[in-house]
Amino acid sequence: MTDTPPLDELFSAAYEELRRLASLVRSDDPGASLSPTTLVNEAFLKLAAAPRFQVFSPLHFRRIVARAMRQVLVEAARRRNAAKRGKDLVFVQLDESVAAGVSSPGDILALDSALDSLERLNPRQAEMVVCRFFGGLDIAETAAALDVSEATVQRDWRAARAWLAKELRNRG
């Protein structure tokens, strides 16, 4: 069949790195429930419930986890928005070097929707944003994960950020 280690072994081996990545998500509201540990654990549960998948490299695994973290963040933002309609939103601040201006559950939902639109226009750019924003990959890691040059990642990153900023302004 396959020599892929079980999911729990992959998570155990990568747990500290995943916690570091998840720590990029910090809350300005002490009542917020999405800590780095919660984010990593929720991503693990989401992947554990998913159909069996094969991991080809550590970067491939991080891409898979990045997608799971994106889904967990979006689901949490939707739950908070549903619970807080008409009230102040709970703010979630993501690493400013990666995602300046995305600070609330509404922002995360808007970003998710804009990413879906970008994915229809340019799937590689959308995947690159997921790797950088949700997975915390740097330029070199993103280039390796997507099998493109670093120059392509830098060019696509600038283009995707500009397109997303315009799209988010138009939606706001």
C-alpha positions as CSV (number, residue, x, y, z in Angstrom):
1,M,0.0,0.0,0.0
2,T,2.0,3.1,1.2
3,D,4.8,3.8,3.6
4,T,3.1,7.0,4.9
5,P,3.3,7.2,8.7
6,P,-0.1,7.5,10.4
7,L,-1.5,10.9,11.0
8,D,-0.8,10.9,14.8
9,E,2.9,10.2,14.1
10,L,3.1,13.0,11.6
11,F,1.4,15.4,14.1
12,S,3.6,14.2,17.0
13,A,6.8,14.8,14.9
14,A,5.6,18.2,13.8
15,Y,3.7,19.4,16.9
16,E,6.0,22.1,18.1
17,E,6.4,23.5,14.6
18,L,2.6,23.5,14.2
19,R,2.2,25.2,17.6
20,R,4.7,27.9,16.5
21,L,2.7,28.4,13.3
22,A,-0.6,28.5,15.2
23,S,0.9,31.0,17.6
24,L,0.8,33.5,14.8
25,V,-2.9,33.6,15.6
26,R,-3.3,35.6,18.7
27,S,-6.4,37.1,20.2
28,D,-6.8,40.7,21.5
29,D,-9.9,39.5,23.4
30,P,-9.2,37.4,26.5
31,G,-12.6,35.7,26.1
32,A,-11.7,34.3,22.7
33,S,-11.5,30.5,22.6
34,L,-9.1,29.9,19.7
35,S,-5.6,29.5,21.2
36,P,-2.7,28.0,19.3
37,T,-3.1,24.7,21.0
38,T,-6.8,24.7,20.2
39,L,-6.1,25.5,16.5
40,V,-3.6,22.7,16.2
41,N,-5.8,20.2,17.9
42,E,-8.9,21.2,15.9
43,A,-6.8,20.9,12.7
44,F,-5.7,17.4,13.8
45,L,-9.3,16.4,14.5
46,K,-10.4,17.7,11.1
47,L,-7.6,15.7,9.3
48,A,-8.3,12.6,11.4
49,A,-11.9,12.6,10.3
50,A,-10.9,13.2,6.6
51,P,-10.5,10.4,4.1
52,R,-7.0,8.8,4.1
53,F,-4.4,10.9,2.3
54,Q,-0.8,10.4,1.4
55,V,2.0,12.8,2.5
56,F,4.9,13.2,0.1
57,S,7.2,15.5,2.1
58,P,7.2,17.7,5.3
59,L,6.3,20.7,3.1
60,H,3.4,18.8,1.7
61,F,2.2,17.9,5.2
62,R,2.4,21.6,6.2
63,R,0.3,22.5,3.1
64,I,-2.3,20.0,4.2
65,V,-2.3,21.4,7.8
66,A,-2.4,24.9,6.5
67,R,-5.7,24.1,4.6
68,A,-7.1,22.5,7.8
69,M,-6.1,25.5,9.9
70,R,-7.8,27.8,7.3
71,Q,-11.0,25.7,7.6
72,V,-10.8,25.8,11.4
73,L,-10.3,29.6,11.5
74,V,-13.2,30.1,9.0
75,E,-15.5,27.9,11.0
76,A,-14.7,29.6,14.2
77,A,-15.2,33.0,12.7
78,R,-18.6,31.9,11.3
79,R,-19.6,30.6,14.7
80,R,-18.6,33.8,16.4
81,N,-20.3,36.0,13.8
82,A,-23.5,34.0,14.2
83,A,-23.4,34.3,18.0
84,K,-22.4,38.0,18.0
85,R,-24.7,39.4,15.3
86,G,-25.5,43.0,16.3
87,K,-22.7,43.0,19.0
88,D,-19.0,43.8,18.9
89,L,-17.0,41.1,17.1
90,V,-14.2,39.1,18.8
91,F,-11.0,40.2,17.2
92,V,-8.4,37.7,16.0
93,Q,-5.0,39.2,15.1
94,L,-2.9,37.3,12.7
95,D,0.8,37.8,12.1
96,E,1.1,41.3,10.6
97,S,3.9,40.5,8.3
98,V,1.7,38.0,6.5
99,A,-1.8,39.4,6.8
100,A,-2.0,43.1,7.7
101,G,-5.5,44.2,8.0
102,V,-7.2,40.9,8.7
103,S,-8.1,41.1,12.4
104,S,-11.7,40.0,12.9
105,P,-13.9,37.0,12.2
106,G,-15.6,39.1,9.6
107,D,-12.3,39.8,8.0
108,I,-11.4,36.1,8.0
109,L,-14.7,35.3,6.3
110,A,-14.2,38.0,3.8
111,L,-10.7,36.8,3.1
112,D,-12.0,33.2,2.7
113,S,-14.6,34.4,0.2
114,A,-12.0,36.5,-1.7
115,L,-9.6,33.5,-1.7
116,D,-12.4,31.4,-3.3
117,S,-12.7,34.0,-6.0
118,L,-8.9,34.2,-6.5
119,E,-8.8,30.4,-6.7
120,R,-11.2,30.5,-9.7
121,L,-9.0,33.1,-11.4
122,N,-5.5,31.9,-10.4
123,P,-5.4,28.6,-8.4
124,R,-1.6,28.8,-7.9
125,Q,-1.8,32.3,-6.4
126,A,-4.7,31.2,-4.1
127,E,-2.7,28.1,-2.9
128,M,0.3,30.3,-2.4
129,V,-1.7,32.7,-0.1
130,V,-3.0,29.7,1.9
131,C,0.6,28.4,2.3
132,R,1.9,31.9,3.4
133,F,-1.1,33.1,5.4
134,F,-2.5,30.0,7.0
135,G,0.6,27.8,6.9
136,G,3.2,30.4,7.8
137,L,5.6,29.2,5.0
138,D,8.3,31.7,4.0
139,I,9.1,32.4,0.3
140,A,11.6,29.6,-0.1
141,E,9.3,27.0,1.6
142,T,6.3,28.2,-0.5
143,A,8.4,27.9,-3.7
144,A,9.5,24.4,-2.8
145,A,5.9,23.4,-1.8
146,L,4.4,24.6,-5.0
147,D,7.4,23.6,-7.2
148,V,8.0,27.1,-8.6
149,S,10.9,29.5,-8.3
150,E,11.2,32.0,-5.4
151,A,10.9,34.8,-8.0
152,T,7.6,33.4,-9.0
153,V,6.4,33.3,-5.4
154,Q,7.5,36.9,-4.8
155,R,5.8,38.0,-8.0
156,D,2.6,36.1,-7.3
157,W,2.6,37.1,-3.6
158,R,2.7,40.8,-4.6
159,A,0.0,40.3,-7.2
160,A,-2.2,38.2,-4.9
161,R,-1.9,40.7,-2.0
162,A,-2.8,43.6,-4.3
163,W,-5.8,41.7,-5.9
164,L,-7.0,40.6,-2.4
165,A,-6.7,44.1,-1.0
166,K,-8.8,45.5,-3.9
167,E,-11.3,42.7,-3.6
168,L,-11.7,43.2,0.2
169,R,-12.1,47.0,-0.2
170,N,-14.8,46.4,-2.8
171,R,-16.6,44.0,-0.5
172,G,-16.3,46.3,2.5
